[in-house]
Amino acid sequence: MKVLQITPFFGEQFGGTERFCHNLSRQLVEQNHEVDVFTARTMASSPKYEVIDGVRVFRFCTPAVIWKINPLTILFHKLLRKRYDVIHIHSHLYFASNQAIFARILRLGRYSPLVLHLHGGLGTPPGGIHHGKRAIKQIFDRTIGAITMRTANRIIAQSQADADKASKLYPYTVTKTVVIPNAVDLSHFPKFDPSSISNGRLIFVGDLEAWKGVPRLIEALRILKDRGESFGLTVVGVGTLLGQLQKAADGLDVEFLGQQPPAIIPSLMARAFACVLPSLWEGIPTVGLEAMAAGVPFVGTNVGGIPEIIHHQKTGILVNSHSAEKLAEAILLLKDVHLRRRIRLAAYKLVVDKHNMANIASKVEEVYRSVNRS
C-alpha cells in the first residue's frame, strides 16, 4: 500500500504528534508499505528530500510558524497532483492538514481516501489561554475544523475522551470514528529493569505554552522548596512562555534544555525521578507513555485522555486539580519508594499490553484497508 503521512514537523521539531507519526511510519515500512511524509522545512540546513528509516521525507517551503507550533507549509500544489492509496493527516489543527482536505474537495472523484488522526486539541482551550487565541480557535472549529472533520473518510481518536468530544462538537463523526490508543516504539527504550529506580530530577517534556501548565509546575517547585523539599527539574521543549518561565524559576534548580532530538528522550526519561505533565488540555500524551516505557512514574492532570492511562497510585499519579499546591502534594507521594516501584511495574505492563507501536500500527493498517474497501 502506498501511504502519505502529513505532519507539521518531521526531524526538525518533535512534539508528541510528530513522534507518533515518525514511529508509525517506520513501523509501516517494516510491514512492507511504501510511506511518504509531507512536512515543513523551517531550517535552511534541512534537506528538501531525504530517506529516514526507509520513509521518504519531502519538506516544503514554510514562510512562518504560527505560535511556534503551526507551520504555514505550502504543499497544496503537490497534493493536487499526487495519488496515494491513503492519505493520513495528523491533527485537524494544522495548516498542512487543512490543505489536504481542500485538495481532496477540489480533486472531486480523483481523490485519495483520507484518514484524520486526532491528537487532542478539540474544543476551546481552557482558561488561562490568551483570549485572542481562544477566539481564533472558536472560529476555526466552526469553519475549517468542521470542514476537515466532515471531509475525512475515517477519523482515528487517540482516546475515548477525544472521540466523545468530537461527537459532541461534530455529531456526524460518530459513525466514522474509531479509537486507537496512542503508542510508543518500545525498541527505543532501555530494557526495563524492575529493580532499578532513579532518584534523579523531575522532567517535563512538551511545548512551553499555557495549556501545558508549566507555570504551575514551577510554582509547585517553589512550594516544595519552602517546605524544605528541594527537587531539580529538567525542562525539554520550546514555546512562547520560555522567557516567562526562566524568570519564574529564578532561585530554583531548573534547567531549560530547549528542543531535543527524540532519540535522546528515552535516556533523559530513564534518569528522572518522575515525569510531570500538568496540562490543562490534552489527549493521551506521548510523553506520558514514554515515561512509562522508560520505567519512570508519570504525574498528570485529570484532563482529556490522561485518566485513560493513569489509574491513581497504580499506573501513575493523577492530580484532580490545576492548583500548584495539589501538584506539589502529588509529587511528594512519590517519595514512597514502594509506591514508585509498584507504579513503574504496572505502568510498564500497560504500555507493553496496550500502547506498543507494533500492535497499534496493525490497527491503523486495518483502517487504511477499510477506507480502500469502502
PLY file of the C-alpha trace (Angstrom):
ply
format ascii 1.0
element vertex 374
property float x
property float y
property float z
element edge 373
property int vertex1
property int vertex2
end_header
0.00 0.00 0.00
1.29 3.49 -0.85
0.69 5.77 2.14
1.18 9.52 2.57
1.61 10.89 6.08
1.13 14.65 6.59
2.59 16.05 9.80
3.63 19.56 10.90
7.27 18.64 11.57
9.50 15.65 10.89
13.11 15.67 12.02
13.24 19.40 12.80
10.99 19.74 15.83
9.32 16.91 17.65
6.19 17.06 19.77
4.05 14.04 20.56
2.21 14.19 17.21
5.45 14.18 15.27
6.99 11.35 17.31
3.88 9.25 16.80
3.94 9.88 13.04
7.64 9.01 12.83
7.25 5.77 14.80
4.12 4.77 12.87
5.76 5.47 9.50
8.81 3.39 10.39
6.60 0.52 11.55
4.51 0.64 8.36
7.69 0.39 6.28
8.63 -2.71 8.29
5.18 -4.09 7.40
6.09 -3.65 3.70
4.17 -0.47 2.95
5.58 2.38 0.88
5.47 5.52 3.04
5.96 9.18 2.07
5.87 12.07 4.53
4.99 15.67 3.61
6.16 18.15 6.22
7.59 21.61 6.93
11.04 22.89 6.04
11.76 25.60 8.58
15.56 25.42 8.59
17.74 26.11 5.56
20.02 23.26 6.63
17.22 20.69 6.32
17.17 18.81 3.01
14.11 19.10 0.81
14.14 15.36 0.36
15.72 12.51 2.31
15.05 8.95 3.37
14.80 8.34 7.14
14.32 4.78 8.41
13.03 3.75 4.99
10.50 6.62 4.95
10.71 9.14 2.09
10.50 12.61 3.59
9.56 15.64 1.49
9.93 19.07 3.08
8.15 22.09 1.65
8.62 25.84 1.84
7.37 27.21 5.19
7.35 31.04 5.36
6.34 31.19 9.03
5.34 29.16 12.08
2.28 30.45 13.95
2.74 30.48 17.76
5.83 28.29 17.19
3.65 25.19 16.73
1.72 25.52 13.43
3.95 25.78 10.33
2.48 27.53 7.29
3.75 24.84 4.94
2.91 25.27 1.25
2.17 21.84 -0.20
-1.27 22.27 -1.78
0.11 22.09 -5.34
1.74 18.71 -4.68
-1.42 17.27 -3.15
-3.40 18.10 -6.28
-1.02 16.03 -8.43
-0.05 13.06 -6.26
-2.15 9.90 -5.84
-1.89 7.55 -2.86
-3.82 4.55 -1.62
-4.47 6.52 1.55
-3.55 9.94 2.94
-3.14 10.08 6.72
-3.24 13.58 8.21
-2.12 14.12 11.78
-4.42 16.50 13.68
-7.15 18.72 12.28
-5.47 21.87 13.59
-2.51 22.28 11.26
-2.31 24.27 8.05
-0.82 21.29 6.18
-3.74 19.07 7.26
-6.30 21.62 6.10
-4.65 21.84 2.68
-5.06 18.08 2.27
-8.78 18.46 2.93
-9.27 21.21 0.38
-7.12 19.39 -2.18
-9.40 16.40 -1.80
-12.50 18.56 -2.30
-11.06 20.08 -5.49
-10.00 16.73 -6.91
-13.60 15.52 -6.71
-13.74 11.85 -7.82
-9.98 11.59 -8.25
-9.13 11.87 -4.58
-7.21 9.51 -2.32
-9.06 8.13 0.75
-8.28 10.34 3.70
-7.77 9.36 7.36
-7.76 12.09 10.01
-5.89 11.35 13.24
-6.95 13.36 16.30
-4.09 14.13 18.69
-6.09 16.18 21.21
-6.77 19.87 20.63
-10.55 19.52 20.38
-12.83 22.27 21.61
-11.95 25.60 23.17
-8.69 25.95 25.11
-9.19 26.21 28.88
-8.96 29.33 31.00
-5.54 30.87 31.21
-5.11 30.84 27.42
-4.92 34.28 25.80
-8.46 35.35 24.84
-7.34 36.16 21.28
-6.19 32.58 20.74
-9.42 31.27 22.25
-11.48 33.39 19.85
-9.46 32.22 16.84
-9.89 28.60 17.91
-13.66 29.02 18.24
-13.89 30.45 14.73
-11.65 27.69 13.38
-13.80 24.96 14.95
-16.94 26.27 13.26
-15.37 26.70 9.83
-12.20 24.95 8.69
-12.31 22.50 11.58
-15.85 21.47 10.69
-14.96 21.03 7.00
-11.93 18.94 7.96
-14.00 16.66 10.20
-16.78 16.27 7.64
-14.50 15.56 4.67
-12.32 12.83 6.23
-13.32 9.28 5.27
-12.35 7.93 8.67
-11.29 9.52 11.96
-8.90 7.94 14.44
-9.16 9.24 18.00
-6.28 8.50 20.36
-8.56 8.43 23.36
-12.19 7.78 24.18
-12.28 11.32 25.61
-11.37 12.74 22.19
-13.93 10.53 20.45
-16.65 11.71 22.84
-15.67 15.35 22.46
-15.62 15.07 18.67
-19.12 13.57 18.65
-20.45 16.50 20.72
-18.82 19.13 18.54
-19.44 17.34 15.25
-22.26 14.77 15.64
-21.72 13.36 12.13
-18.32 11.98 13.20
-19.84 9.25 15.40
-20.22 6.68 12.62
-16.74 7.16 11.18
-14.61 7.46 14.33
-12.55 4.61 15.74
-10.48 4.75 18.94
-6.90 3.56 18.54
-4.72 4.45 21.54
-1.54 6.47 21.34
1.63 4.37 21.27
5.40 4.38 21.61
8.13 2.32 19.98
9.49 0.21 22.83
12.60 -0.70 20.84
13.90 2.83 21.50
13.89 2.41 25.26
16.40 0.68 27.54
15.44 -2.79 28.68
13.11 -2.43 31.64
14.79 -3.32 34.93
12.21 -3.70 37.73
14.89 -3.47 40.41
16.32 -0.17 39.16
14.83 3.08 40.45
16.15 6.58 39.80
16.42 9.35 42.35
17.24 11.97 39.75
15.43 15.13 38.72
11.84 15.72 37.68
11.40 16.12 33.93
8.90 18.00 31.77
8.79 17.41 28.01
6.45 19.47 25.83
5.58 22.82 24.31
6.20 25.75 26.62
2.67 27.07 26.18
-0.07 27.96 28.64
-2.15 24.84 28.02
0.72 22.61 29.15
0.56 24.12 32.66
4.30 24.61 33.10
3.91 27.81 35.21
2.06 25.72 37.82
4.89 23.21 37.86
7.42 25.98 38.58
5.11 27.27 41.31
4.81 23.78 42.78
8.61 23.51 42.95
8.74 26.77 44.90
6.11 25.46 47.34
8.16 22.30 47.82
11.34 24.29 48.37
9.61 26.41 51.02
8.74 23.16 52.80
12.36 22.02 52.68
11.68 19.54 49.84
14.00 20.53 47.01
13.52 18.91 43.60
15.52 19.61 40.46
13.62 19.96 37.19
14.74 19.46 33.61
12.54 21.22 31.02
12.69 19.94 27.43
10.85 22.00 24.82
10.36 25.40 23.26
7.50 27.86 23.17
6.29 31.38 23.74
6.49 31.10 27.55
10.22 30.36 27.70
11.30 33.82 28.94
8.48 33.99 31.47
9.32 30.55 32.83
13.02 31.32 33.14
12.19 34.36 35.27
9.71 32.40 37.40
12.34 29.71 38.03
14.89 32.16 39.42
16.42 30.66 42.58
15.15 27.15 41.79
17.08 24.20 40.40
15.57 24.29 36.92
17.46 23.67 33.68
16.00 24.51 30.26
17.39 22.25 27.54
15.32 23.61 24.66
14.24 21.33 21.84
15.98 17.95 21.91
16.06 15.19 19.28
13.65 12.34 20.04
16.49 9.82 20.11
17.72 11.14 23.46
14.30 11.42 25.16
14.39 7.78 26.42
17.75 8.32 28.16
16.62 11.64 29.66
13.47 9.95 30.93
15.29 6.94 32.35
17.38 9.17 34.63
14.38 11.07 36.02
12.70 10.78 39.41
9.32 11.36 37.73
7.83 12.89 34.59
5.33 15.67 35.32
2.78 16.98 32.81
0.38 19.48 34.46
-1.67 20.04 31.28
-4.93 21.94 31.06
-5.76 20.47 27.64
-4.58 17.09 26.40
-5.27 13.87 24.51
-3.27 10.79 25.52
0.15 12.39 25.77
3.06 10.63 24.08
5.37 11.95 26.79
3.38 10.10 29.45
3.68 6.81 27.58
7.39 7.46 27.05
7.82 7.90 30.80
6.02 4.62 31.44
8.14 2.85 28.81
11.29 4.21 30.46
10.18 2.93 33.87
9.56 6.42 35.26
6.46 7.39 37.30
4.14 9.74 35.40
2.31 12.57 37.17
-0.54 14.04 35.11
-3.69 16.10 35.49
-7.21 14.75 35.20
-7.90 16.12 31.69
-8.57 14.64 28.26
-7.31 11.11 27.83
-4.81 11.18 30.71
-7.18 9.26 33.08
-7.23 6.51 30.44
-3.58 5.73 31.14
-3.17 6.92 34.75
-5.01 4.92 37.39
-4.18 6.86 40.52
-1.37 5.33 42.58
-1.46 2.26 40.31
-0.04 3.28 36.92
0.80 6.87 37.88
-0.27 9.83 39.96
-3.42 11.62 38.84
-3.90 15.21 40.01
-7.57 16.24 40.21
-6.85 19.94 40.37
-4.85 22.54 38.46
-3.56 24.11 41.68
0.19 24.22 42.29
-0.44 23.10 45.88
-2.12 19.85 44.75
0.62 19.27 42.20
3.26 19.64 44.91
1.41 17.13 47.09
1.25 14.67 44.17
5.00 14.88 43.62
5.63 14.26 47.31
3.65 10.99 47.17
6.45 9.55 45.05
8.94 9.81 47.88
7.43 6.48 48.94
9.88 4.09 47.25
7.47 1.14 47.44
4.73 3.16 45.71
7.12 4.24 42.97
8.20 0.65 42.36
4.58 -0.57 42.11
3.72 2.25 39.71
6.72 1.52 37.49
5.81 -2.15 37.13
2.12 -1.57 36.42
2.75 1.33 34.04
5.31 -0.59 32.00
2.93 -3.54 31.67
0.18 -1.16 30.48
2.42 0.23 27.73
3.53 -3.23 26.59
-0.03 -4.58 26.52
-1.97 -1.63 25.08
0.36 1.07 23.75
3.03 -0.81 21.83
3.54 0.73 18.37
3.98 -2.66 16.70
0.40 -3.58 17.70
-1.09 -0.14 17.14
0.35 0.08 13.61
-1.56 -3.08 12.69
-4.79 -1.46 13.87
-4.04 1.66 11.80
-3.26 -0.57 8.83
-6.74 -2.11 9.12
-8.27 1.39 9.00
-6.35 2.02 5.77
-7.73 -1.19 4.28
-11.27 -0.33 5.34
-11.25 3.10 3.61
-9.90 1.45 0.46
-12.70 -1.12 0.51
-15.46 1.47 1.01
0 1
1 2
2 3
3 4
4 5
5 6
6 7
7 8
8 9
9 10
10 11
11 12
12 13
13 14
14 15
15 16
16 17
17 18
18 19
19 20
20 21
21 22
22 23
23 24
24 25
25 26
26 27
27 28
28 29
29 30
30 31
31 32
32 33
33 34
34 35
35 36
36 37
37 38
38 39
39 40
40 41
41 42
42 43
43 44
44 45
45 46
46 47
47 48
48 49
49 50
50 51
51 52
52 53
53 54
54 55
55 56
56 57
57 58
58 59
59 60
60 61
61 62
62 63
63 64
64 65
65 66
66 67
67 68
68 69
69 70
70 71
71 72
72 73
73 74
74 75
75 76
76 77
77 78
78 79
79 80
80 81
81 82
82 83
83 84
84 85
85 86
86 87
87 88
88 89
89 90
90 91
91 92
92 93
93 94
94 95
95 96
96 97
97 98
98 99
99 100
100 101
101 102
102 103
103 104
104 105
105 106
106 107
107 108
108 109
109 110
110 111
111 112
112 113
113 114
114 115
115 116
116 117
117 118
118 119
119 120
120 121
121 122
122 123
123 124
124 125
125 126
126 127
127 128
128 129
129 130
130 131
131 132
132 133
133 134
134 135
135 136
136 137
137 138
138 139
139 140
140 141
141 142
142 143
143 144
144 145
145 146
146 147
147 148
148 149
149 150
150 151
151 152
152 153
153 154
154 155
155 156
156 157
157 158
158 159
159 160
160 161
161 162
162 163
163 164
164 165
165 166
166 167
167 168
168 169
169 170
170 171
171 172
172 173
173 174
174 175
175 176
176 177
177 178
178 179
179 180
180 181
181 182
182 183
183 184
184 185
185 186
186 187
187 188
188 189
189 190
190 191
191 192
192 193
193 194
194 195
195 196
196 197
197 198
198 199
199 200
200 201
201 202
202 203
203 204
204 205
205 206
206 207
207 208
208 209
209 210
210 211
211 212
212 213
213 214
214 215
215 216
216 217
217 218
218 219
219 220
220 221
221 222
222 223
223 224
224 225
225 226
226 227
227 228
228 229
229 230
230 231
231 232
232 233
233 234
234 235
235 236
236 237
237 238
238 239
239 240
240 241
241 242
242 243
243 244
244 245
245 246
246 247
247 248
248 249
249 250
250 251
251 252
252 253
253 254
254 255
255 256
256 257
257 258
258 259
259 260
260 261
261 262
262 263
263 264
264 265
265 266
266 267
267 268
268 269
269 270
270 271
271 272
272 273
273 274
274 275
275 276
276 277
277 278
278 279
279 280
280 281
281 282
282 283
283 284
284 285
285 286
286 287
287 288
288 289
289 290
290 291
291 292
292 293
293 294
294 295
295 296
296 297
297 298
298 299
299 300
300 301
301 302
302 303
303 304
304 305
305 306
306 307
307 308
308 309
309 310
310 311
311 312
312 313
313 314
314 315
315 316
316 317
317 318
318 319
319 320
320 321
321 322
322 323
323 324
324 325
325 326
326 327
327 328
328 329
329 330
330 331
331 332
332 333
333 334
334 335
335 336
336 337
337 338
338 339
339 340
340 341
341 342
342 343
343 344
344 345
345 346
346 347
347 348
348 349
349 350
350 351
351 352
352 353
353 354
354 355
355 356
356 357
357 358
358 359
359 360
360 361
361 362
362 363
363 364
364 365
365 366
366 367
367 368
368 369
369 370
370 371
371 372
372 373
